[in-house]
Amino acid sequence: MDLVGILEQGLIASLVAMGVFISFRVIDLPDLTPDGSYVLGGAVTVAFMYAGLPWIICMLLGGLMAGFFGIITALIHNKLKVNSLLASILVMTMLYSINIRVMNGPNVSVPKEITAQQEAQYTEKTKLDDILGMSSLKENQSNLQINETKKTLSPFRENSGYNSTILIGSVVFVSALLTIIFLRTELGIALRGYGGNKAGIKNLGMNPEIMSIIGLLLGNFFAGLSGSLFSMYGGFSDVNMGQGIVVISLAAVILGEIIFGKLNLFYNMLCPIIGAVIYQFLLALAMRYGYIIGFQSSDMKLITALFIILVIGLRRVEFKKWLSLKTSE
């Protein structure tokens, strides 16, 4: 079992889990937009890599574009008075078509390195080229090869000079640190207050619509950032790669809360990170040894959904017990 690979994939997934944590826990607005914005982050990143922009700029642009559609969800929710869940489903549906447009198809691979052998087949000339009029074609193909060098290659390729674990870990660390710092600011405190008491924020003279916009922007920005990293890491972007990502991320958040939730460290921002790594480890464990009990990889989403239902059910039972004890006092 490749523990380093599991850790890397878990850290990538922790970014979208952070986004889901912000929307479901911090601002208390259920949002399914990440199912589409996760793919958009990857699609935009690969598109800009082909345009020759530095990979880190491509990654940030992917996150920002994903965040923009979080704003669209918030505007539909606020201005049209549509339930946030329905608004996010509408935007998620729109994003399916938009993602295919961005990728110019259902999937796209990241730019690849051109080997010396491949380069030679474009530039090598024979004695018959001038006679047969092939010289101009060879020159055009050579120009195409020059254009190939403008494409940005993935930092996760072999011989890139980057350590993938350190690179992914650094992105997650910086993202979590900046989020924690932001939640300590006045605006961050207002955002947390909005999640706890939406009417109270309005009574304090703050616009609750702005709070929902900021929250969904952040949530989908992290989803897009995660999709961007995954596309560069996996070497492709696919229109279906975000399917069920919200449910998986929610399961990761709940796993983290079970372990670290009571500590309330750093506004519980460690919960989605630790939970995503644990979930990825459990997934790898199930796929490797699950055959013993007849488990298939396709069963994982069923188990994930049942796990969430079970946890929600147990919490409701505990809440009813607590409520009955309070009333008896």
Stockholm file with secondary structure:
# STOCKHOLM 1.0

chainA/1-329         MDLVGILEQGLIASLVAMGVFISFRVIDLPDLTPDGSYVLGGAVTVAFMYAGLPWIICMLLGGLMAGFFGIITALIHNKLKVNSLLASILVMTMLYSINIRVMNGPNVSVPKEITAQQEAQYTEKTKLDDILGMSSLKENQSNLQINETKKTLSPFRENSGYNSTILIGSVVFVSALLTIIFLRTELGIALRGYGGNKAGIKNLGMNPEIMSIIGLLLGNFFAGLSGSLFSMYGGFSDVNMGQGIVVISLAAVILGEIIFGKLNLFYNMLCPIIGAVIYQFLLALAMRYGYIIGFQSSDMKLITALFIILVIGLRRVEFKKWLSLKTSE
#=GR chainA/1-329 SS CCHHHHHHHHHHHHHHHHHHHIIIIISCCCCCTHHHHHHHHHHHHHHHHHTTCCHHHHHHHHHHHHHHHHHHHHHHHHHSCCCHHHHHHHHHHHHHHHHHHHHTSSEEECCCCCCHHHHHHHHCCCTHHHHHTCHHHHHHHHHHHHHHTTSCCCTTSTTSSCCHHHHHHHHHHHHHHHHHHHHHSHHHHHHHHHHHCHHHHHHTTCCHHHHHHHHHHHHHHHHHHHHHHHHHHHTEEETTTTTTHHHHHHHHHHHHHHHHGGGCGGGGTHHHHHHHHHHHHHHHHHHHHGGGGTCCGGGHHHHHHHHHHHHHHHHHHHHHHHHHHHHHC
#=GC SS_cons         CCHHHHHHHHHHHHHHHHHHHIIIIISCCCCCTHHHHHHHHHHHHHHHHHTTCCHHHHHHHHHHHHHHHHHHHHHHHHHSCCCHHHHHHHHHHHHHHHHHHHHTSSEEECCCCCCHHHHHHHHCCCTHHHHHTCHHHHHHHHHHHHHHTTSCCCTTSTTSSCCHHHHHHHHHHHHHHHHHHHHHSHHHHHHHHHHHCHHHHHHTTCCHHHHHHHHHHHHHHHHHHHHHHHHHHHTEEETTTTTTHHHHHHHHHHHHHHHHGGGCGGGGTHHHHHHHHHHHHHHHHHHHHGGGGTCCGGGHHHHHHHHHHHHHHHHHHHHHHHHHHHHHC
//
